[in-house]
Each structure stands twice: as structure tokens, then as C-alpha cells.
Amino acid sequence: FTKKLLLELEQSNFIDKGKLKFVLVNFPLEQVNENSLDLARAIIYAAKKGKFLEIIDKLSKASLPFNKEALTVIAKELSLNPVDFALSFENNEIEKQLRFEQSIGATINIQGVPHTFIGGVPVVGNMPYATFKKMIESALAQVKAITKKSQSQTAGRN
């Protein structure tokens, strides 16, 4: 889901033109998947090594469970250092980032994944790109209208 959506957003030029910022926040649901914390740690580690899209691609093609052994195989396929990768499961920096990202989700009451926000409006679940595009265009139109109104008010004061 994440990779497909990101690729479609990139092709639409929303991101390249600076109209949209794509931020992924890990929110592992341990009650749904006992390996979700290790999976999130692996994604964070791969992202820090510049392999975010690559690990997402591998994960989207792999089958469950994503235990440490399966994640290590994927890391090797991505040419990630196996020793560093193994240590990443106990890495304090990665753990701090993971806990911070979880706290963000808890603060805004995330109950499931994927969970996306467009212009502050939550989009829960896997939606088709057309739904995202329509919401993005609507949010951009609102920003444009607010900017135009603000500029005309500022010009009227001068």
C-alpha cells in the first residue's frame, strides 16, 4: 500500500512540485501482529540506510510472519550490513524513534493502519489513489483560497 501510493503521488508531481509532503510514521499494532515492533525497527533501520522504498517493496512481496529471521533475509537481499541490522533490534536510537512515533499515533487516537491525513482530515484504510487525489486537490484549493484571501486583506491595509 505505502509504496504504491507513494509512487502514484510522485508520478502526480504533488511531491516534486512541493505541494505535498509525505511522512510515514510507524504505528505497530502488537495486538494484531506480534512481530510488528521488529518489523517497524527493521523499516526504521533500512530508512536510515537509504533503503526505505526497497524494504517496503520486499515486504509487500514477502509472506508473513515478519520475524527477525525473515527480516534478516530481507536485509541481506538489500545488502544491509547483517551485524548492524541484527544490532538494530536493540538500538536505543531506533527504539526512541519508534516509541516517539507510537506516541504520535496514540495522541491522535490512531486505531488501525494505514491511517493517512490530508489537510488534517483522516483517511483510514487502504483507499484508491483517485480518492487521495481528490482529497489532495480539495485541500490544495482550500490553501490557495486562504492564501488569496490573506493577500487581499494585507494589500487592503496598505
C-alpha positions as CSV (number, residue, x, y, z in Angstrom):
1,F,0.0,0.0,0.0
2,T,2.6,2.6,1.1
3,K,4.9,2.0,-1.8
4,K,2.1,2.0,-4.4
5,L,0.6,5.2,-3.0
6,L,4.0,7.0,-2.8
7,L,4.8,6.1,-6.4
8,E,1.5,7.3,-7.6
9,L,1.9,10.6,-5.6
10,E,5.4,11.0,-7.0
11,Q,4.1,10.5,-10.6
12,S,1.4,13.1,-10.0
13,N,4.1,15.6,-9.2
14,F,2.4,16.7,-5.9
15,I,5.6,15.9,-4.0
16,D,8.1,17.1,-6.6
17,K,6.3,20.4,-7.0
18,G,6.4,21.0,-3.2
19,K,2.6,20.8,-2.9
20,L,2.6,17.7,-0.7
21,K,4.8,16.3,2.0
22,F,4.7,12.5,2.5
23,V,5.6,11.4,6.1
24,L,5.5,7.8,7.2
25,V,5.0,7.3,10.9
26,N,5.4,3.7,12.2
27,F,2.5,2.6,14.4
28,P,3.0,-1.1,15.1
29,L,-0.1,-2.9,16.4
30,E,1.2,-5.6,18.6
31,Q,-2.2,-7.0,19.3
32,V,-2.6,-7.6,15.6
33,N,0.9,-8.9,14.8
34,E,3.4,-10.0,17.5
35,N,6.3,-9.2,15.1
36,S,5.1,-5.6,14.4
37,L,7.7,-4.0,16.7
38,D,10.6,-5.8,15.0
39,L,9.1,-5.0,11.6
40,A,8.9,-1.3,12.5
41,R,12.5,-1.4,13.8
42,A,13.7,-3.0,10.5
43,I,11.9,-0.3,8.5
44,I,13.4,2.5,10.5
45,Y,16.9,0.9,10.2
46,A,16.5,0.5,6.4
47,A,15.2,4.0,6.0
48,K,18.2,5.4,7.9
49,K,20.4,3.5,5.4
50,G,18.5,5.0,2.4
51,K,16.6,1.8,1.7
52,F,13.1,2.7,2.7
53,L,11.3,2.1,-0.6
54,E,13.4,-1.0,-1.2
55,I,12.4,-2.6,2.2
56,I,8.8,-1.7,1.6
57,D,8.9,-3.3,-1.8
58,K,10.4,-6.5,-0.4
59,L,7.9,-6.6,2.5
60,S,5.0,-6.1,0.1
61,K,6.1,-9.2,-1.8
62,A,7.0,-11.4,1.1
63,S,4.7,-13.5,3.2
64,L,4.1,-13.4,6.9
65,P,5.4,-13.8,9.5
66,F,7.9,-11.0,9.6
67,N,10.0,-12.4,12.4
68,K,13.7,-11.5,13.0
69,E,14.9,-14.4,10.8
70,A,12.7,-13.4,7.9
71,L,13.6,-9.7,8.3
72,T,17.3,-10.7,8.3
73,V,17.0,-12.5,5.0
74,I,15.3,-9.4,3.5
75,A,18.1,-7.2,5.0
76,K,20.7,-9.4,3.3
77,E,18.8,-9.1,0.0
78,L,19.1,-5.3,0.3
79,S,22.8,-5.5,1.0
80,L,22.4,-4.1,4.5
81,N,25.2,-5.0,7.0
82,P,23.9,-8.1,8.7
83,V,25.7,-7.4,12.0
84,D,24.4,-3.8,12.2
85,F,21.0,-5.0,11.2
86,A,20.9,-7.5,14.0
87,L,22.0,-4.8,16.4
88,S,19.3,-2.5,15.2
89,F,16.7,-4.6,17.1
90,E,18.4,-3.4,20.4
91,N,19.5,0.1,19.2
92,N,18.4,2.8,21.6
93,E,18.2,5.5,18.9
94,I,15.8,3.3,16.8
95,E,13.8,2.4,19.9
96,K,13.5,6.1,20.8
97,Q,12.2,6.9,17.3
98,L,9.8,4.0,17.4
99,R,8.4,5.0,20.8
100,F,8.1,8.6,19.6
101,E,6.2,7.6,16.5
102,Q,3.9,5.4,18.6
103,S,3.2,8.3,20.9
104,I,2.2,10.4,17.9
105,G,-0.3,7.8,16.9
106,A,-1.7,7.3,20.4
107,T,-2.0,11.1,20.8
108,I,-4.2,11.4,17.7
109,N,-6.1,8.2,18.6
110,I,-4.9,6.0,15.7
111,Q,-6.8,2.7,15.9
112,G,-5.6,1.0,12.8
113,V,-3.3,1.2,9.8
114,P,-2.9,2.5,7.2
115,H,-4.0,5.9,8.5
116,T,-3.4,9.0,6.4
117,F,-4.1,12.7,6.9
118,I,-4.7,15.1,4.1
119,G,-5.2,18.7,5.1
120,G,-5.8,17.5,8.6
121,V,-8.6,15.1,7.5
122,P,-8.1,11.5,8.5
123,V,-8.3,8.8,5.8
124,V,-8.5,5.4,7.4
125,G,-7.6,2.2,5.4
126,N,-6.3,1.4,2.0
127,M,-8.1,3.8,-0.4
128,P,-7.6,4.0,-4.2
129,Y,-5.3,6.7,-5.5
130,A,-8.3,8.6,-7.1
131,T,-9.7,9.1,-3.6
132,F,-6.4,10.5,-2.3
133,K,-6.0,12.7,-5.4
134,K,-9.5,14.2,-5.0
135,M,-8.8,15.0,-1.3
136,I,-5.4,16.4,-2.1
137,E,-6.7,18.7,-4.8
138,S,-9.5,19.9,-2.4
139,A,-7.0,20.6,0.3
140,L,-4.8,22.5,-2.1
141,A,-7.7,24.6,-3.3
142,Q,-8.5,25.5,0.3
143,V,-5.0,26.5,0.9
144,K,-5.0,28.6,-2.3
145,A,-8.2,30.3,-1.3
146,I,-6.9,31.1,2.2
147,T,-3.7,32.4,0.8
148,K,-5.5,34.6,-1.7
149,K,-7.8,36.0,1.0
150,S,-4.9,36.7,3.3
151,Q,-3.0,38.5,0.5
152,S,-6.0,40.6,-0.4
153,Q,-6.6,41.6,3.2
154,T,-2.9,42.5,3.6
155,A,-3.0,44.6,0.3
156,G,-6.1,46.4,1.6
157,R,-4.3,47.6,4.7
158,N,-1.6,49.3,2.7
